[in-house]
Amino acid sequence: MSLSRRTTLLGAAVAAVMGTVLLYACAPTSSNAGIGAAADAPSRVYVAPGSYDDYYAFMSGGFSGQLAVYGLPSGRLLKVIPVFSQNPENGYGYNAETKEMLNTTFGYIPWDDAHHPSLSMTNGEHDGRWIFINGNNTPRIARIDLTTMTTAEIIQIPNSAGNHSSPYVTQNTEYAVAGTRFSVPIPQRDVAIEDFATEFNGAISFIKANEAGKMAVAFQVLMPGYDYDLARPGKGPSGDWVFFSSYNTEQAYTKKEVEASRNDKDVVAAINFKMVEQCVAAGKAATWPSEYMHVLYDDARHTARSEKITGVKVIKPADCPGSVYYLPTPKSPHGIDVDPTGEFLVAGGKLATVLPVHSFSKMQKAIADKAFDGEKDGIPIFKYEAVNFCEIQNPGLGPLHTEFDGQGHGYTSVFISSEIVKYTLPGCEVVDRIPTYYSIGHLMIPGGDTRKPYGKYVIALNKITKDRYLPTGPELTQAGQLIDITGDKMKLLLDFPLIGEPHYAQAIDAKLIQAKQVKFFKLTENQHPYVTKSEAETNVTRTGRTVHVKMTAIRSHFAPDNIQGVQVGDTVLFHVTNLEQDWDVPHGFATIGSANDAELLIMPGETRTLKWVAKFPGVYPFYCTDFCSALHQEMQGYIRVSPAGSTTPIKWSVGKK
């Protein structure tokens, strides 16, 4: 049956889909549920006390705005890395040193929606330097340093709305890419929404990513007003290209679940970024006024700073012929993924009845043969048959995302029928499938987006878990499922809960980064303006209504631990330096009524600042919040607050003075 004939049956398929959704949503509970579960699963995922996992897995936190680190195969949560959201556990986004990390042209934004982590690569393989992740709501990309597991840099993306197809990095981390999910007027201006087709555009941004501290929007490609959903850079022969799935070629602006689902085919955008580079260098781009923020954490000063940038280079595809093409793709494609050879492009059409696989070499031939079927805004549209390698039959209902095992197989998540489907490439034949619980979104194979996947496991990132764990009221956790892929048949090994709404994930061989972990910050290299490198340097000073406390923390006391002379209405800035120079000896700091800040969590050799406003007369305790020694409870002190206008002098002490 032809694709056109199949898609005319979409209404019937949707009815079947809804039945399947209800079936899975009401699936029976079972104490030993796990179709395809391996009999030896407990021993396969057990990591003995004192032993380490094989992989670090970085899971997007979705609506938490954060990035979570898990060990595989155990599924143990190791750390939550704060990125786009405030984190009271360590004061990120609250204290003076890190609050600037969340600065944007919209002001201070303490939350975002983090979807797609992307590990840095060299020659298409993980290099263990950084991981990037997108802020979807207020368009941003963050770079996380894998030696400290902290957010080191964030860049805002101008001319963008819904930074979804982001921040996938090219095979040598030349760029992290960012495609706008929602087309908008570019530049932003007051226009009628009904003029969507003529006034709205999408922007695809290429962000320089290969030098720490120097992320920058190199250029943007102005695209037609579609929705640009997900992306993948090419590999090997296709390494100069990036591919973006696109839907809403109807250019609908209302009831999109109907109006943006009418066309039999939408498109995948193929962009030759090397050719665009050359066109920009030749002066074919225009510099458009655009304000956006670049935020950088200064490792020496232990403090973030930001700069506003006021222009960006924008190029139209018609001004750089041969750099952008559209590949027709059924139907409402979501994922677009490139196999390890760089030859096969697998697109998951949410409403398609087949899984289309495009061929990069056929695409190159189609360019040479000019096998086009029209154009859109200067972008040639290929004939479908000229670029399509095959259509995989019976892929399930609602195919989304694909990863690869490096052994000639693709694995695609299927949302509505809640399963993972395994097939051969280039054979294009389904060879296995396994159910998931329930409504899988993304999936991840360790290294599955690289030229040399590690294989071994696939992880299902599921959206619904209503009978998988102990119930926790109306808000339930969401789930990851670890599945063995080493044999002919996939086998379920482990369910484990995840933070937020898990979208995508990346996993890296632990050996690539384990030995590089920073254990403490050298106190001698601390250049924070209020660093205190010994107790002899501690002091308390007043400047108008602001009181600065230069304080040290060491097992098991603060210096000073008694402070007097503060008055009602004063703002007290506690600048606390952790004097420890040993691994895993952080200190915490908090005081009652800290309405302007969270606690501080101060790593060895680091300085952090807590802002506290004195509101009432009295004597108020402060204390260490992080267990640090047998005398942790004794690590405390007092601050005396006198009435406004009091003559009580500023004084401080540690010990009896």
Salt bridges, closest charged atoms under 4 A:
ASP40 OD1 - ARG44 NH1 3.60
ASP53 OD2 - ARG76 NH2 3.14
ASP54 OD2 - LYS456 NZ 3.71
GLU97 OE2 - HIS528 NE2 2.73
ASP112 OD2 - ARG140 NH2 2.74
ASP113 OD2 - HIS115 NE2 2.95
GLU125 OE2 - LYS452 NZ 3.67
ASP127 OD2 - ARG129 NH2 3.01
GLU153 OE1 - ARG143 NE 2.84
GLU153 OE2 - HIS294 NE2 2.63
GLU199 OE1 - ARG189 NH2 2.79
GLU211 OE1 - LYS214 NZ 3.49
ASP227 OD2 - LYS256 NZ 3.38
ASP229 OD1 - HIS164 ND1 2.99
ASP229 OD2 - HIS334 ND1 2.43
GLU259 OE1 - ARG262 NE 3.05
GLU291 OE1 - LYS308 NZ 3.68
GLU307 OE2 - HIS294 ND1 2.86
ASP337 OD1 - ARG232 NE 2.85
ASP369 OD2 - LYS365 NZ 2.57
GLU391 OE1 - ARG6 NH2 2.67
GLU403 OE2 - ARG232 NH2 2.97
ASP405 OD2 - HIS409 ND1 3.06
GLU419 OE1 - ARG433 NE 2.91
ASP432 OD1 - LYS489 NZ 3.64
ASP449 OD1 - HIS126 NE2 3.96
ASP449 OD2 - ARG232 NH1 3.39
ASP484 OD1 - ARG44 NH2 2.88
ASP495 OD2 - ARG468 NH2 2.78
GLU501 OE2 - LYS463 NZ 3.16
GLU501 OE1 - HIS503 NE2 3.26
ASP509 OD1 - LYS511 NZ 3.40
GLU535 OE2 - HIS557 NE2 2.51
ASP570 OD2 - ARG542 NH2 2.68
ASP570 OD1 - ARG545 NE 2.82
GLU580 OE1 - ARG555 NH2 2.92
GLU580 OE2 - HIS587 NE2 3.00
GLU606 OE2 - ARG608 NH2 3.15
